[in-house]
């Protein structure tokens, strides 16, 4: 497994986190950001919710990174 495959895996994981919908998926399971905006943000669950929301705010850079990965894959085969 090379570095490129490792980076591609992280990009796929970031894409998966970016498309999660709060109303349909996160809130019914108790993972909404409003529940962890207080002092509980230091827990692992709070950190994971913060990561999900950070990837949702970085959708434009993710689109650019996806485009770069697609072009490189098309060129390199």
Buried (B, 14 or more C-beta within 10 A) or exposed (E): EEEEEEEBEEBEEBBEBBEBEBEEEBBEEEBBBEBBEEEEEEEEEBEEBBEBBEBBEBEEEBEEBBEEBEEEEEEEE
